[in-house]
Amino acid sequence: FLGATGKSAQIPLFTWLPDAMEGPTPVSALIHAATMVTAGVYMIARMNGLFAMAPATMMTIAIVGGLTAFFAATIGLAQNDIKRVLAYSTVSQLGYMFLAMGVGAFSAGIFHLMTHAFFKACLFLGSGSVIHGLHHAYHHAHLHDDPQDMRNMGGLRKKMPITFITFLVSTIAISGIPFFSGFFSKDEILWWSFGSTRGHWMLWVLGAAAAGMTAFYMFRLVFMTFFGEQKTDPRAKDHIPESPFTITIPLMVLGFCALVGGYIGIPKILGGANRFDAFLAPVFEHAQHANEIHAHGTHATEYTLMAVSVAIAIVGIFTAWVMYIRNPELPGKFVARFEGMHRIIFNKWYIDELYDFVFVNPCKKIGTFLWRIVDARIVDGVVNGCAWVIRGIGTGLRYTQSGYLYNYAMAMVVGVVVIVGVYVFK
């Protein structure tokens, strides 16, 4: 479990993943969408029989996943780097997958892994398309502005229509709006977190709150990047191109998958056959049945929870629209009024600083002590001391090899006297 926690960037081992997005955007898209970070989720799913027999461990996984989804979403609310917003979104969505594993919704977690791969790859490549266009414009105008800072963007939907449309589709999908791909997988996880024999209503609350914040910060990203007035330097405004087909064709393919990719998992309550769950049933059914893991509840309850989660997402979208389109001055007022909270979430709840205080600084002090005392004085002292002793002995013996005959004769006489004395006084 701890290995999976670190591999899939769960609390408290998540700080490395946002830093991993500093590389090339296609690499970020691959890493964050379908490889590496999802390996921890996949490992738990493949070991479902073992984890299903440990209810306490599964509850721990669910709690860690729910907290990760929630706290990573709060951090995403305050970021201004377009790729960093998506990176914390990845951490939050991985929290959903862990939540699914913890409540026994193994197939739902893998289903979300698949749908997330579609829209997150599209979002990262879309952000790369935006960065590519702005970098081209800045280079043409001989500017050095940050092409990843959303505060330098705005109004790009007219300049980059294909990028905008595919990005919008993927944003709607990750927000869990019917009937895009993310809606089916996210809603199934939320239902299991509430109705599973291994679930709890507080887990649903964490997931639903994270869903609302996800809808808010993702549409905040869309509104800051593609809507409103262009905040780009006037010298660069007219030189922002749409990306070439080598970039836009993958965006269109992934955008289409983000739109329809969830249809293979339409739940039975919505009239579907949930083919994805049926496909994975042979892998997970035995562990679920043997350990009595199942979701229970009335259709009315499931419909209600579904409606509430969608309503929460819509509220998040509407709030983002009010703050960044209708009243663009509101974010500044909120930051000024809640400066302390904004500073905390902008600085990632000071988790890195906590690591420095608890682990890095003590280890540095211990290392400095070992270097100055143990290594420099004791280890080097022993080595250098041996050298000094040997050199002293050598210096003393050197005087016995003077080359004068009377010195050798004196040494022989002393030696004979010593030998005779030993035998006499023995």
C-alpha positions as CSV (number, residue, x, y, z in Angstrom):
1,F,0.0,0.0,0.0
2,L,2.8,2.5,0.9
3,G,4.5,1.7,-2.4
4,A,1.3,2.4,-4.3
5,T,0.8,5.6,-2.3
6,G,4.1,6.9,-3.4
7,K,3.8,5.7,-7.0
8,S,0.3,7.2,-7.5
9,A,1.1,10.4,-5.6
10,Q,-1.2,10.1,-2.7
11,I,-1.1,12.1,0.5
12,P,1.4,12.6,2.0
13,L,3.7,11.5,-0.9
14,F,2.3,13.6,-3.7
15,T,4.6,16.6,-3.9
16,W,6.8,15.0,-6.6
17,L,4.1,14.8,-9.2
18,P,3.5,18.5,-9.8
19,D,7.3,19.0,-10.2
20,A,7.3,16.2,-12.8
21,M,5.2,18.3,-15.2
22,E,8.2,20.6,-15.8
23,G,9.3,18.3,-18.7
24,P,8.1,18.4,-22.3
25,T,4.3,18.6,-22.5
26,P,3.8,15.3,-24.6
27,V,5.8,13.5,-21.9
28,S,3.6,15.1,-19.2
29,A,0.5,14.0,-21.1
30,L,1.7,10.4,-21.2
31,I,2.9,10.3,-17.6
32,H,-0.1,12.0,-16.1
33,A,-2.7,10.3,-18.2
34,A,-2.0,6.6,-18.7
35,T,1.4,5.5,-17.4
36,M,3.6,5.7,-14.4
37,V,1.4,7.5,-11.9
38,T,-1.5,5.0,-12.4
39,A,0.7,2.0,-11.7
40,G,-0.1,2.2,-8.0
41,V,-3.8,2.0,-8.7
42,Y,-3.3,-0.8,-11.2
43,M,-1.3,-2.8,-8.6
44,I,-4.0,-2.5,-6.0
45,A,-6.6,-3.6,-8.6
46,R,-4.5,-6.6,-9.6
47,M,-4.1,-7.6,-6.0
48,N,-7.8,-7.2,-5.3
49,G,-8.1,-10.6,-3.6
50,L,-5.4,-9.8,-1.0
51,F,-6.7,-6.3,-0.3
52,A,-10.3,-7.4,-0.1
53,M,-9.4,-9.7,2.9
54,A,-8.1,-6.7,4.8
55,P,-11.0,-4.3,5.6
56,A,-8.9,-2.0,7.7
57,T,-6.4,-1.6,4.9
58,M,-9.1,-0.9,2.3
59,M,-10.6,1.7,4.6
60,T,-7.2,3.3,4.9
61,I,-6.9,3.3,1.1
62,A,-10.3,4.9,0.8
63,I,-9.6,7.6,3.4
64,V,-6.2,8.4,1.8
65,G,-7.8,8.6,-1.6
66,G,-10.7,10.8,-0.5
67,L,-8.3,13.2,1.4
68,T,-6.0,13.3,-1.6
69,A,-8.8,14.1,-4.0
70,F,-10.0,16.9,-1.7
71,F,-6.7,18.6,-0.7
72,A,-5.2,18.4,-4.2
73,A,-8.4,20.1,-5.5
74,T,-8.0,22.9,-3.0
75,I,-4.4,23.5,-4.2
76,G,-5.6,23.6,-7.8
77,L,-7.9,26.5,-7.0
78,A,-5.0,29.0,-6.5
79,Q,-2.5,28.0,-9.1
80,N,-1.7,30.2,-12.1
81,D,0.6,28.0,-14.1
82,I,-1.6,26.1,-16.7
83,K,0.3,22.9,-16.4
84,R,0.5,23.0,-12.6
85,V,-3.3,23.3,-12.4
86,L,-3.5,20.1,-14.5
87,A,-0.9,18.4,-12.4
88,Y,-2.8,18.9,-9.2
89,S,-5.9,17.8,-11.1
90,T,-4.1,14.6,-11.8
91,V,-3.3,14.1,-8.1
92,S,-7.0,14.7,-7.3
93,Q,-8.2,12.3,-9.9
94,L,-5.8,9.7,-8.7
95,G,-7.4,10.2,-5.3
96,Y,-10.7,9.2,-6.9
97,M,-9.2,6.0,-8.2
98,F,-7.7,5.2,-4.7
99,L,-11.1,6.0,-3.2
100,A,-12.7,3.5,-5.6
101,M,-10.1,0.8,-4.7
102,G,-10.7,1.4,-1.0
103,V,-14.5,0.9,-1.2
104,G,-14.2,-2.2,-3.4
105,A,-15.2,-0.5,-6.6
106,F,-12.3,-2.0,-8.5
107,S,-13.9,-2.0,-12.0
108,A,-15.1,1.6,-11.4
109,G,-11.6,2.7,-10.5
110,I,-10.1,1.1,-13.6
111,F,-12.9,2.6,-15.6
112,H,-12.1,6.1,-14.3
113,L,-8.4,5.4,-15.0
114,M,-9.4,4.8,-18.7
115,T,-11.7,7.8,-19.1
116,H,-9.2,10.0,-17.2
117,A,-6.5,9.0,-19.7
118,F,-8.6,10.4,-22.5
119,F,-9.5,13.8,-21.1
120,K,-6.3,14.4,-19.2
121,A,-4.0,13.6,-22.2
122,C,-6.2,16.0,-24.2
123,L,-5.9,18.7,-21.6
124,F,-2.2,18.4,-21.3
125,L,-1.7,18.4,-25.0
126,G,-4.1,21.3,-25.3
127,S,-2.1,23.2,-22.7
128,G,1.0,22.4,-24.8
129,S,-0.7,23.8,-27.9
130,V,-1.4,27.0,-26.0
131,I,2.1,27.2,-24.7
132,H,3.4,26.5,-28.2
133,G,1.3,29.3,-29.7
134,L,2.3,31.9,-27.0
135,H,6.0,30.9,-27.2
136,H,5.9,31.5,-30.9
137,A,4.3,34.9,-30.4
138,Y,6.7,35.9,-27.7
139,H,9.6,34.8,-29.7
140,H,8.4,36.8,-32.7
141,A,7.9,39.9,-30.5
142,H,11.3,39.4,-28.7
143,L,9.5,39.1,-25.3
144,H,10.4,37.0,-22.3
145,D,6.9,36.6,-20.7
146,D,6.0,33.2,-19.2
147,P,3.9,31.3,-21.7
148,Q,2.5,29.0,-19.0
149,D,1.1,31.8,-16.8
150,M,-2.7,32.0,-17.3
151,R,-2.6,35.6,-16.2
152,N,-0.9,36.4,-19.5
153,M,-3.6,34.7,-21.6
154,G,-7.2,35.4,-22.4
155,G,-9.3,35.5,-25.5
156,L,-7.4,32.6,-27.2
157,R,-10.5,30.8,-28.4
158,K,-10.6,33.0,-31.5
159,K,-6.9,32.5,-32.2
160,M,-6.9,28.7,-31.5
161,P,-10.4,27.3,-32.2
162,I,-9.5,23.6,-32.5
163,T,-7.4,23.7,-29.3
164,F,-10.3,25.6,-27.6
165,I,-13.0,23.1,-28.6
166,T,-11.1,20.0,-27.7
167,F,-10.0,21.6,-24.4
168,L,-13.5,22.6,-23.6
169,V,-14.8,19.1,-24.3
170,S,-12.2,17.6,-22.0
171,T,-12.9,20.1,-19.3
172,I,-16.6,19.3,-19.3
173,A,-15.6,15.6,-19.1
174,I,-13.4,16.0,-16.1
175,S,-16.0,18.1,-14.4
176,G,-18.4,15.2,-14.5
177,I,-21.2,16.7,-16.6
178,P,-23.7,14.3,-18.3
179,F,-23.1,12.6,-20.7
180,F,-19.4,13.0,-21.1
181,S,-17.0,10.2,-20.3
182,G,-15.9,11.5,-16.9
183,F,-19.5,11.6,-15.6
184,F,-20.0,7.8,-15.8
185,S,-16.8,6.8,-14.1
186,K,-16.8,9.6,-11.4
187,D,-20.5,9.0,-10.6
188,E,-20.0,5.3,-10.2
189,I,-17.1,5.9,-7.8
190,L,-19.2,8.3,-5.7
191,W,-22.1,5.8,-5.6
192,W,-19.9,3.1,-4.4
193,S,-18.3,5.4,-1.8
194,F,-21.7,6.0,-0.4
195,G,-23.5,2.6,-0.9
196,S,-20.7,0.1,-0.6
197,T,-20.4,-2.3,2.3
198,R,-16.9,-0.8,2.6
199,G,-18.0,2.8,2.1
200,H,-19.1,5.7,4.3
201,W,-21.1,8.8,3.7
202,M,-18.1,11.0,4.7
203,L,-16.1,9.5,1.8
204,W,-19.0,10.6,-0.5
205,V,-18.8,14.1,0.9
206,L,-15.0,14.3,0.2
207,G,-15.5,13.0,-3.3
208,A,-18.4,15.4,-4.0
209,A,-16.6,18.4,-2.6
210,A,-13.6,17.5,-4.8
211,A,-15.9,17.3,-7.8
212,G,-17.2,20.7,-7.2
213,M,-13.7,22.2,-6.8
214,T,-12.6,20.4,-9.9
215,A,-15.3,21.9,-12.0
216,F,-14.5,25.3,-10.6
217,Y,-10.7,25.3,-11.1
218,M,-10.9,23.7,-14.5
219,F,-13.4,26.2,-15.8
220,R,-11.4,28.9,-14.1
221,L,-8.5,27.7,-16.3
222,V,-10.7,27.7,-19.5
223,F,-12.1,31.2,-18.7
224,M,-8.7,32.7,-17.9
225,T,-7.1,31.1,-21.0
226,F,-9.7,31.2,-23.8
227,F,-12.3,33.9,-22.7
228,G,-12.2,37.6,-21.8
229,E,-9.8,40.1,-23.1
230,Q,-6.4,39.2,-24.4
231,K,-3.9,39.9,-21.7
232,T,-0.9,39.1,-23.9
233,D,1.5,41.9,-24.6
234,P,0.2,44.0,-27.6
235,R,3.3,43.3,-29.5
236,A,2.5,39.5,-29.5
237,K,-1.3,39.5,-29.9
238,D,-1.3,39.3,-33.6
239,H,1.2,36.5,-33.8
240,I,-0.5,33.7,-31.9
241,P,-1.1,30.9,-34.4
242,E,-3.3,27.8,-34.2
243,S,-1.1,24.7,-33.7
244,P,-0.2,22.6,-36.8
245,F,-2.0,19.4,-37.6
246,T,0.6,17.3,-35.9
247,I,-0.7,18.8,-32.6
248,T,-4.4,19.3,-33.4
249,I,-5.2,15.9,-34.9
250,P,-4.2,14.1,-31.6
251,L,-6.3,16.7,-29.8
252,M,-9.3,15.9,-31.9
253,V,-8.9,12.2,-31.4
254,L,-8.6,12.5,-27.7
255,G,-11.4,15.0,-27.5
256,F,-13.7,12.6,-29.3
257,C,-12.7,9.9,-26.8
258,A,-13.3,12.2,-23.9
259,L,-16.8,12.8,-25.3
260,V,-17.9,9.2,-26.0
261,G,-15.3,7.1,-24.1
262,G,-17.7,6.6,-21.2
263,Y,-20.5,5.0,-23.2
264,I,-19.0,1.5,-22.7
265,G,-19.7,1.9,-19.0
266,I,-23.2,3.4,-18.9
267,P,-24.7,2.0,-15.7
268,K,-27.8,-0.1,-15.7
269,I,-29.7,2.6,-13.8
270,L,-29.4,4.8,-16.8
271,G,-30.5,2.0,-19.2
272,G,-27.0,0.8,-20.1
273,A,-25.4,-2.6,-19.9
274,N,-22.2,-1.4,-18.2
275,R,-20.1,-3.5,-20.6
276,F,-16.9,-2.3,-19.0
277,D,-17.9,-3.7,-15.6
278,A,-19.0,-7.0,-17.3
279,F,-15.7,-7.2,-19.1
280,L,-13.7,-7.0,-15.8
281,A,-16.2,-9.0,-13.7
282,P,-14.1,-12.3,-14.0
283,V,-11.2,-10.4,-12.4
284,F,-13.0,-8.8,-9.5
285,E,-16.2,-10.7,-8.8
286,H,-14.6,-13.6,-6.8
287,A,-12.9,-11.2,-4.3
288,Q,-16.0,-9.1,-4.0
289,H,-18.4,-12.0,-3.4
290,A,-16.1,-13.9,-1.1
291,N,-15.7,-10.8,1.1
292,E,-19.3,-9.5,0.7
293,I,-18.2,-6.3,-1.0
294,H,-21.1,-4.8,-2.9
295,A,-23.0,-1.5,-3.3
296,H,-26.6,-1.5,-1.9
297,G,-29.3,1.1,-1.9
298,T,-32.5,2.1,-3.8
299,H,-32.6,3.5,-7.2
300,A,-34.1,6.7,-5.7
301,T,-31.0,7.1,-3.6
302,E,-28.7,6.6,-6.5
303,Y,-30.6,9.0,-8.6
304,T,-30.5,11.6,-5.8
305,L,-26.8,11.3,-5.3
306,M,-26.2,11.5,-9.0
307,A,-28.3,14.7,-9.3
308,V,-26.6,16.2,-6.2
309,S,-23.1,15.5,-7.6
310,V,-24.0,17.0,-11.0
311,A,-25.6,20.0,-9.3
312,I,-22.4,20.5,-7.3
313,A,-20.3,20.5,-10.5
314,I,-22.7,23.0,-12.1
315,V,-22.4,25.3,-9.1
316,G,-18.6,25.1,-9.4
317,I,-18.8,26.0,-13.1
318,F,-21.3,28.9,-12.5
319,T,-19.1,30.2,-9.7
320,A,-16.1,30.3,-12.0
321,W,-18.2,32.1,-14.6
322,V,-19.3,34.7,-12.2
323,M,-15.8,35.3,-10.9
324,Y,-13.8,35.3,-14.1
325,I,-16.3,36.4,-16.8
326,R,-19.1,38.4,-15.2
327,N,-17.1,40.1,-12.5
328,P,-13.4,39.7,-13.2
329,E,-12.5,41.9,-10.2
330,L,-13.9,39.3,-7.8
331,P,-10.9,37.0,-7.6
332,G,-8.7,39.9,-6.5
333,K,-11.2,40.9,-3.8
334,F,-11.4,37.3,-2.6
335,V,-7.6,37.0,-2.4
336,A,-7.4,40.2,-0.5
337,R,-10.1,39.2,1.9
338,F,-8.9,35.6,2.5
339,E,-5.2,36.3,2.0
340,G,-4.1,33.8,4.6
341,M,-6.1,30.9,3.2
342,H,-5.0,31.8,-0.3
343,R,-1.3,31.8,0.7
344,I,-1.8,28.4,2.3
345,I,-3.3,26.7,-0.6
346,F,-1.1,28.5,-3.1
347,N,1.9,27.1,-1.2
348,K,0.5,23.6,-1.3
349,W,-0.5,23.6,2.4
350,Y,3.2,24.1,3.1
351,I,3.7,20.3,2.7
352,D,7.2,20.9,1.2
353,E,8.1,23.2,4.1
354,L,6.9,20.5,6.5
355,Y,9.0,17.9,4.8
356,D,12.0,20.3,5.1
357,F,11.3,20.8,8.8
358,V,10.6,17.1,9.7
359,F,13.0,15.3,7.4
360,V,15.4,17.4,5.3
361,N,16.8,19.8,7.9
362,P,17.3,17.1,10.7
363,C,19.0,14.9,8.1
364,K,21.2,17.8,7.0
365,K,22.2,18.4,10.7
366,I,22.9,14.7,11.3
367,G,24.9,14.6,8.1
368,T,26.9,17.7,9.1
369,F,27.6,16.2,12.5
370,L,28.7,12.9,11.0
371,W,30.9,14.8,8.6
372,R,32.6,17.2,11.1
373,I,32.9,14.8,14.1
374,V,32.8,11.2,13.0
375,D,34.4,11.5,9.5
376,A,36.8,14.5,9.9
377,R,37.9,13.8,13.5
378,I,37.4,10.1,14.2
379,V,37.8,8.4,10.9
380,D,40.4,10.9,9.5
381,G,42.0,11.0,12.9
382,V,42.5,7.3,13.0
383,V,43.9,7.2,9.5
384,N,46.1,10.2,9.9
385,G,47.2,9.0,13.4
386,C,48.4,5.7,12.0
387,A,50.4,7.6,9.4
388,W,51.9,9.8,12.1
389,V,52.8,6.8,14.3
390,I,54.4,4.9,11.3
391,R,56.3,8.0,10.3
392,G,57.6,8.5,13.8
393,I,58.7,4.9,14.0
394,G,60.4,5.3,10.7
395,T,62.1,8.5,11.8
396,G,63.4,6.8,14.9
397,L,64.7,3.7,13.0
398,R,66.4,6.0,10.5
399,Y,68.9,7.1,13.2
400,T,70.0,3.5,13.7
401,Q,71.1,3.3,10.1
402,S,73.8,6.0,10.4
403,G,76.6,4.2,8.6
404,Y,79.1,4.6,11.4
405,L,80.7,1.4,12.7
406,Y,80.9,2.4,16.3
407,N,77.1,2.9,16.4
408,Y,76.5,-0.6,15.1
409,A,79.1,-2.0,17.7
410,M,77.3,-0.1,20.4
411,A,74.0,-1.5,19.3
412,M,75.4,-5.1,19.3
413,V,76.9,-4.6,22.8
414,V,73.5,-3.3,24.1
415,G,71.8,-6.3,22.5
416,V,74.2,-8.7,24.1
417,V,73.8,-7.1,27.5
418,V,70.0,-7.3,27.2
419,I,70.1,-11.0,26.3
420,V,72.5,-11.8,29.1
421,G,70.4,-9.8,31.5
422,V,67.3,-11.7,30.5
423,Y,68.9,-15.1,31.1
424,V,70.6,-14.0,34.4
425,F,67.5,-12.5,36.0
426,K,65.1,-15.0,34.5
